[in-house]
Each structure stands twice: as structure tokens, then as C-alpha cells.
Amino acid sequence: MKAILGASATIAVWATAFPFGKVALQSVDALTLSVARVVGGAILMLIIGVFKGLHIPTSWREWGIYILLGATGNFVYQIVFNEGL
């Protein structure tokens, strides 16, 4: 039951990306919306990570890898998604 609720919540959040994105793009440009979504998600994940005691990068190499992966795997996607809307 927990997995079904989690999957349903994920689907609901993903499904709202299109209508809320279109509404938000009437007020701001695609880059601003992308930055706001990525920064908001990063802050939320940092808070969750701190409370769960997850590993936080300690070396510059680890930070570099996380930033590169975040930029290519998430931020570029957000910009392209918002431009497409």
C-alpha cells in the first residue's frame, strides 16, 4: 500500500508539471522557471538528506561530479521542457 501511495503521489506531481508550467511561463521566461524549479528541488532534497543522515559530498571532486550530473541530467532537461511549453 505504501508503494502504491508513493507511486500515485509521484504521478500526481509529474502530471501537474505541464499545466503549472504553462501558467508560470505566462509570467516568467523559461530559464527563470527552470532555475526556480531546480533550486527548489535541491533545497528540498538537501533538507530531506540532512534529516535522513545521507552522505553529503566532502571533496571538491565529489561536488564537481554532482554539479555536472545535475546540470546535464536535470537542469538542461528543465530548460528544454520549459522552452517546449
Residue pairs with C-beta under 8 A, 6 or more apart in sequence:
17 81
18 85
21 33
21 81
21 82
21 85
22 85
24 33
25 33
25 82
25 85
28 36
30 79
30 82
30 83
30 85
31 79
31 82
33 78
33 82
34 75
34 78
34 79
34 81
34 82
37 78
38 70
38 74
38 75
38 78
41 74
42 70
48 54
49 56
50 56
57 63
57 66
